[in-house]
């Protein structure tokens, strides 16, 4: 009998996703393990593999569809010897057709009789998300366009050609703003961080760290002929955070309502900005890894994150998060905790500041670090103890040399 393909849950937090692309067409043969579609989750764009083999008999949810619920039917596979007549239409629910109302703007010198106003139609139109947006902006009725894309799908060029060549009476809406639809990742970030700020009693501790010794050591290490990578200041902070968590294990926890979970190793999340949002890939057991290992791993994770190719296990979990905006020149900021973690460290830019050393005013490179803490999980003394340990490693980076 026909095999149903359901919208998969590709991460623990996923409740819906966007069906970005079908890599197979109706009638194509499918092998088990073969990639058939691309799904945008709240974290990345993931490839979906077929678990059965057969013929792709029907695509229920077309490419470009947003907000597809987990476990919703998206396609049907026919087994050997079956044909399309074997598909039970009742088991293949179609989206109810909706009336389409498209805005039009009348030229000031035109009358209503000069404008062709199309009534709402119920026939389903296949168009790319970009084409739909352009059609709305230009007041173009999609039902009047013959698509030039795969299987007659309406694409960007169809809208542009139609609006310029065949719809002189309809002009684009003119406005001083643009509405940008939130992608799945942005929606998840909005939901989780709103919840975090509303339900977590944040408090903040700030410390200044001199990084002159660190910068000098970094320069020497990076100049070594056998260096496998160029260490960044952030690499030192990842390592220092991991070691400080080992020195103050009560900060290496996650909060779970009526208990806290304390971890034996430091799995440090590193915030990475990508198009449309933010992801936090995890450097697992960072306390056991060398600076070089950390540097190579962070670079690899960041590249995969920006390409949307992070596997779920690369961003799930973690006991602590680092958010570094120093490269943007931000001196100080307070970060929002990512639950169930209990802490996040905000790292600012290194800048030269006057400091008093041995009763003299000297110039030093200083970084301001602010620790956001969930007061349900730990108190100020624990946070202060962690920051003291962190400052010790940052200002005496040679203490981390055993971990190069």
N, C-alpha and C positions, 0 to 999 in steps of 0.2 A: 504494500500500500504506500501511497505518497508519504514522504518524510517532511515534517515541518521544520523549518529553520526559524528559531526564535531569537529575538534581540538578546544578546548575551550580557551578563553582568561582568564587566571587565575590571572592576575594582570594587572593594567593599563598600564604598560610598556611592556607587553609581545607581541611580534610579531611572535615568533616561539617558539617551545619547542621540547624536546626530548621525544619520546614515549618509556619509560623505560620498561614497563611490561604490558602484558595483564593478567588480573586475571580471565578471562573467555575464553573458547575456542569456536570455531565455533560449533554450534549445542547446546550450553548450554542455559538453560532457564535464563532469566534476569528479575528481579523485579525492579520496579521504586524505586530509592533511593539506589540501591545496587551498591557497588563499583565494577567497571569493569576494570579499568586501572590505571597505575601510570604514571604521566607526570612530567618531570623535567622542571621547569620554570627557569627564570633568578634569582630566589631567593631560591627556595626549590623544593623538590619532593612532589607533591600534588596528592591526590587521586581524581579520576573522578567518579562521580556517574551517573547512568543511570536515565534519566527523563521519560522514557517510559518502558513498559514491553513487552516481546516477546521472540523470539529466536535469538541469535546472528548468523545471517545468513552468514555474510562474514566479515572477517578482511581484510581491504584494506591496512592499513599501519602496517607492522609487528613490533613486539617488537624489541627494539634496534635501531630504526630509529631515526637519529638526524635531526634537522632543519626542523621539520614539521610546516608548516605555519598555523597560526590561521585561523580557518574556513575551513581548508582543510578536505575533507572527509577521515575518518579513519576507519569506520566500518558501517555495515548495519544491522538493526534489522528487523526481520520478525514478523509481527503481527499474531494473532491467525488465523489459517486456511491457512496461506501462506506457500509456500515452496520455496526452492532455485530458482526455475524457475521464481519466481516473481521478482527476482532482475534484474533490468535493467542494463546490463553491461555498457551501455553508461553513466549511472549515477554513475558508479564506476570506475573512471579513475585509470589506473595502471601506476606505474612509468615506464618510458621508459627503456628498458633493455640497459645496457651500456657494452661496451667491457671491459674486465678485463685484464689488463696487470700486471703480477706479476714479480718482479725482481728476477733474479737468479745470483749467483756468481759462476764462474767456478773455480774448484780447479786448482792450478798451474800445476799439473801433468796430467790434463785431457784434452781431446780434445772435440770439440763441439759435435762430434758424440756420446759421452758418456752421454750427457745430453738430457733428453727428454724435449723439449720446447713445451709447450701447446699453441695452438692458442687461440685467444680471443673467448669467447663464449658469447652468448646472453641469455642463460637460467638463470633465477634468482636463486641465491643461498641464502639460509637462514642461517645466521651465527651470533653468538654473536659478539659485538664490539671487545671484547678481542681476539676472535678466528680470526677475520679479521686482527687485528694488528699482531698477531703471524704469520699468514700465509704470510703476506707481509715481515716480518722480516726473515722468514725461506725460502722464495721463493717457497711456496707450492701453487699449483693450487686448489682452493676450489672445483672446479667441479669434482675433482677426489676423493673426500672424502664423505663417507656415514656418516651423522651426527647421533650421539647417543642421542642428546637432545630431548626435547619435539617436536613432529611432525617432527622429522628428522633434527632438527636444529643442525648445527655444533657448537661444544663447544671447549673449551681450550684443553681438553684431546684428542679430535679427531686429532687436529693439532699436538700435541706432539707425539702421537702414530704413526701417519702417517709419520712424518718427520724422526723419528728414525728407523721405521721398513720397510717402503716401498719406501723411496726416498733417498737412499744412495748417489745418484749422485747430489743431490741438497743440498747445505749447507746454513746455516744462513749467512745473511749479517753481516760483522764485521765492526763496526764503533765506534767512540769515543764519540758519542753523541746520544741523544734520543729526538725525536720530540713528544711532548705531546699535544694532541688535546685540544683546549679550550672547556670547557663545557659552557652551556648557561649562567651561572652566571658570569663566567670570561669574556665572550664576552661583557655582559652588563656593567660590571665594567669598562672594557677597553674603551668602547664607551662613557659612561657617564663621566668618569673622564678626558678623553681626551678633551671632549667638555667643561667640567668645567674649566680646566686649560687654554684652548685657549680663552674662551669667558668671564670668570669672572676675573675682575681686583682685584686679591688678594693683601691684605697687612696684615702685621703681628704685633701683640703686644705681648710682653713677660713679665711675672711677676714671681718672686720667692715667694713661700709661705712656711712659717715655719709650720711644721705639728707635732711638739712635743706635744702640747696640744691635738691635735686630736688623736694621737697615744695613749696617756695616757687615754683619755676619752673612746676610742674604747676598750681598754683592760678592763676597769672597767665595761662597758656595757656588753661585751661578757662574763664576769665572773659572771654576775647576774644569780641566780638560775632559774629565770623565763624567761630567754632569749629565744626567739623563733627561732633565727638564729644567726649566727656569722656575725657581720657587717664587711665589708671590707672598706679599704680606699676609694675605688671607690664609694661605697654607699654614703659616706659623700660628695664626689664631685658631684654626681648626685643631691643630695639635695641642696648643696650649689649653684650649677648652677641654679637650678630651682628658688631658693629664690633671687639670684642675678638678674635673668631675670625679676622678679616682681619689684625689685628695679629700674632696668633700662629697662623699657618695649620697648624702641626703638631698643634694641638688639634682642627682641623676635619677629622677623619678617621673612617673606619669600619674595623673589623678583619676580615680575611678569611683567617685561617689563616697563609698564607705571604706575605701582603702586606697593606699598609694602603692605603686609597684616600683621597687628599686632594682636597678639593673647592675649586673656585674661588669658589663663593658659599656663604653661610651659610643653609642650610635649617633653621630652628629649629622643633623640635617643642614644643608647649605642652600639658602634661598637663591633661586636663579630666575631672573626676569626674562620672560619670553613674550612673543607677540600675543596679546590678548589675555595675559595673566601672569601667574607666578607658580613655580613648582619648587619643591624642596627635596631633591634627591638626597639619599642617605650615604654617608661614609661610615660603614659599619665597622665596629671595633677600632675606631680611630686611635684609641690609646695604645694599641698594639702595632700600629703601622708607622713606618718612617715618614719623614717629611716628603721625601721623593715619591713614595707610594701614594700619599695623600694628594700631592700635587697632580700626579698622573691621573688618579681616579676622579678628582674634582673636574679636571679638564674634560675627561671623557664623559662624565655625567652631564656636564653643562652643554656639551655639543649635542648629545642625544636629546636633552631636554628642549633645546632650541629647534631641533629638527622634528620634534614631536615623536621621537622613537624610544622614549623611556619605557622599559618593561615595568609592570605594576610593582614587582618586588624591589625595584630601584628607588621608589619613592614612598613605600609603605613603612610605617613604623618610625623608629627614631626616638631617642630619649631627650633630645635637646636640639634647638635650632639656632643658627647664626644668620643674621641678616646684615650685610655689609653694603653701605651706600657711600663709602669713602671715595670710590672712584668717580662719584658725581659731585664731589666737593661738599657733601653734607657734613656739617660739624657735629651735630647731635640730633638724635631722634629717639622716640619711644616706639618699640615694636609691639604688635598685638600677639598674644600667646596663641599658638596653634594647638588646640586640645587634641588628645588628652595630656600633651606635654605640660610641664609646670613652669618652664622657663624659656625665654628667648633672649639672645644677646644682640643688641644693636650696636654696630661698629661704625664710627664716624671717620672722617678724613684725617689723615696725618697732616699736621700743620706746625710751623714754627711758632713757639710761644715763649715769652719770658718766664723763667722759673727761678726760684731761689735755691742755690746749691752752695753749701758751706758758707753761708752768710753772704753770698754774692749772687747777683742777678745774671743768669746765663740764658742762652737761647737753646731750646731743645725741641725736638720733633715729638709732638704729643698727639695721641689718639684718645678721644673720649668714648668710653664704652658704657652703655646703659643696659642693665639687666632688668627685664620685665619678669615679675614673679607672681605666681598664683598663690595668694595668701592662704588658700585652703590646704595647700600641699606642704608649704614650708614657710618659715618665718624669716625676719630680717637678719638674724644672726647667721643663719645658714647661707643666705645670699651673700652676706658680707664675707663670710669665710671663703666661699667660692671665688669671689672677686679678688680677695687677697692672694689666693693661690694663682689665679690667672695673671694678675699683675706681676707676680714673682717670675713666672715663666716668660712673659713678654719682655720684661725689663732685664732679665738675665737669660737670654736665649741660648747661651752655651749649655744651660741645664737640659736643653732638648737635643743636644748634639748626639747623644747615644741613640737617638731615634731618627737620624738622617736617612 
